Amino acid sequence: MTFQSLLAAFWFLQILPQSPQTEIVEQKSLLDTFLGNTLSSQVMFFILVFLSIAAVYIIIERYWTMQRAGQVDQNFMNSIRASVESGNLQAAKALCQSVDAPMARMVEKGLDRIGKPLEDINKAIENVGNLELLKLERNLSTLASISGLGPMFGLLGTVLGLILSFEQMSTATNVTPQVLSGGIYQALTSTALGLIVSIVGMAGYNVLVSKLDKVVYKMEYTALQFMDLLQEPSR
């Protein structure tokens, strides 16, 4: 009886539901996920972060520069007209110097050329306008390059991650998901970061180009108004 009781107790313990073992899963932060575990993934991460910071800086700096360049008082040309018609060119030049905008510098150059042929005045205004346009376009080509380099570095990080995964597969005796996770992490995060840099850069570039077109239109319109002003007495 004693032996049979022991067998029954052992069988009863075997059929009892086993409590699930609690697995301790190491929680990774988002930064750790993007950084990865390899030197190549960390290098790609910092390169893409640097590109994103540079893109955001250029977008903000150029946007405010173009915003200031386009903010010219509507009465600016009216005041210039009144000063020129009254023969007070010094007052007109002083007004141009008080306004920090490409249009004001173009008009000031035209005022300095009054007395010369209209073609020479127009050429001088055009030259100043071209110089001002180059200033406004500064770093736009860099922003376009960043938007193109972002996916390239992301693709490079992806390729390096896949190379790492295949290298681990070739040396591992038992290929498990844990063996491949490092390379796959690197591949996916590099692609995601590269696309983010490209999206930010391209969107910012398009916004700035649209803003620049508006400023250029105002510059051309101001130049036409000034040339019309100079030709009014001869009509």
ABEGO torsion letter per residue (X at the ends): XAAAAAAAAAAAAAABBBBBBBBBBBBBBAAAAAAEABAAAAAAAAAAAAAAAAAAAAAAAAAAAAAAAABBBAAAAAAAAAAAAAGBAAAAAAAAAABBBAAAAAAAAAAAABGBBAAAAAAAAAAAAAAAAAAAABGAAAAAAAAAAAAAAAAAAAAAAAAAAAAAAAABABBBAAAAAAAAAAAAAAAAAAAAAAAAAAAAAAAAAAAAAAAAAAAAAAAAAAAAAAAAAAX
